[in-house]
Amino acid sequence: MLSRLQELRKEEKTLLQVEELALRSMISSREELVTVSSSAVAADEAQKALGQMDNEAAINQTELQLSIQEREEEEEEEEEEEEEELDS
């Protein structure tokens, strides 16, 4: 009778250990899922930020090109005016 009780206690202890391991595994899986989700969100935000930076760089480049073009046109007009004045 005593040995049967000991066996039952041993089985109960083993079952509790198995339950504990299962719970730890579930908790670990959820923590990993949260970490992966957080990483995915951070990566998405970083990609959006890079896209925004690319857009801003393209806008700045276009503004610079237009500015240079306007300056060149103004210089050409001034040169033409100077030539006309010298010809007159």
ABEGO torsion letter per residue (X at the ends): XAAAAAAAAAAAAAAAAAAAAAAAAAAAAAAAAAAAAAAAAAAAAAAAAAAAAAAAAAAAAAAAAAAAAAAAAAAAAAAAAAAAAAAX
